[in-house]
Amino acid sequence: MIRTFAELDLDQNLIEAIEQMGFERPTQIQADAIPQALDGKDVLASAPTGTGKTAAFVLPALQYLQDFPRKKAGPARVLILTPTRELAMQVADQARALAKNTNLNIFTITGGVMYQEHADILGTTQDIVVATPGRLMEYIEAERFDCRAIEWLILDEADRMLDMGFGPVVDRLSAECRWRKQTLLFSATLEGKGVEGFTEDLLKNPVKIEADPSRRERKKITQWYHRADNAEHKLALLKAILSDQAERSIIFVKTRERLAELRGQLESVQIVCSWIQGEMPQDRRNNAIQRFRDGEVNVLIATDVAARGIDLPDVSHVINYDMPRTADVYLHRIGRTARAGKKGNAISIIEAHDQPMIERVMRYTKDEIKERYIKDLRPKAKKPTFKKKKKKSAETKKKSNVKKKTGKKK
């Protein structure tokens, strides 16, 4: 069992950077993935946001570059692919912080940046490039980026790249980097589309690592829910939570329409908020995130599409104003609070039709989520109970199939 970063065979300059960043002990994914990556193995890891996954692939990459220093100036040796520009910038920032005691160069190549800026970068020596697939492919096709020097290919949030339609581009990039020695793939889940959407030759005999946000990590998050009788009651509960309890909150809603409606309702009672949603111009999105980061506003409303992969400091409360469609998305959402060793709160405001979902979440996370009440805003309706559908036994299914067949007209 690895308990300290010193046990991970990392150079002292990396250990010092880790300590300066305030990391005390490796998370599960770091303890599992770093030794395997340093051993030269391909890694296939499932690690949701908030589990310390960035350091789990950046640290071994930095160690590798120090163990095998470059002999002459040249193109990048490590390529990290991320689905979005924000995530690329975050990964690069964390990599720079971890590499601060080295002389390694770390750059990003993403959309929304002037061509000339990238041309300047590509003309210098790069060690690590963090890129979004589409923009990088443009440079490869224009023969501006050389993949032949890539020794490590790392895919972050691979499942989201597939959701965004980057599968074919990533497969092409993998082929362009065919001389690489190692591949590391990180995905929130390894089931379903998590990895199957990529070609089989992406990884060679990978070591499989699954790191759920550990129960210990989740224990830092206090979870509870409030029941609402109707939409007005739900809004009243939210206003009470925002004015009495929450310091810095992210509120999750299902759709852009819901976001626009809620935004108007909060602004009408002088609750200032910023918001992010899918298909939002990059500069407006960055501005909204920056206002929340700087503490100019303390409430951020977001849809799931928009919020994936953003790392925001000091979020005290995650509020599920709309319940997510699946339990794993619930975990993603609440992982926005209690980061970097801090404590946090996750509150769900549910109507009757959400009750089965909150129960599903409890089964999935194996956490008990208790109901709480706010004085003068207690629900009047009784808590709904839902009968579980009985699974048909094989015998019953057989009988009903026989009936169907025999009941047909001759």
Salt bridges, closest charged atoms under 4 A:
ASP39 OD2 - LYS41 NZ 3.14
GLU86 OE2 - ARG285 NE 2.57
ASP93 OD1 - ARG96 NH1 3.28
ASP127 OD1 - ARG70 NE 3.08
GLU138 OE1 - ARG135 NE 3.38
GLU141 OE2 - ARG172 NH2 2.78
ASP146 OD1 - ARG148 NE 3.13
GLU151 OE2 - ARG77 NE 2.73
GLU151 OE1 - LYS181 NZ 3.65
ASP156 OD1 - LYS53 NZ 2.71
GLU157 OE2 - LYS53 NZ 3.79
GLU157 OE1 - ARG308 NE 3.78
ASP159 OD2 - ARG308 NH2 2.87
ASP163 OD1 - LYS193 NZ 3.22
GLU217 OE2 - LYS220 NZ 3.47
ASP229 OD2 - HIS233 ND1 3.66
GLU261 OE1 - ARG258 NH1 3.91
GLU279 OE1 - ARG256 NH1 3.77
GLU296 OE2 - ARG291 NE 3.16
ASP304 OD1 - ARG333 NE 2.82
ASP311 OD1 - ARG339 NE 2.70
ASP314 OD1 - LYS342 NZ 3.26
ASP322 OD1 - LYS234 NZ 3.70
ASP322 OD1 - ARG258 NH2 2.60
GLU351 OE2 - LYS234 NZ 3.41
ASP354 OD1 - HIS353 ND1 3.28
ASP367 OD1 - ARG215 NE 3.17
ASP367 OD2 - ARG218 NE 2.69
GLU371 OE2 - ARG227 NE 2.93
GLU371 OE1 - LYS383 NZ 3.84
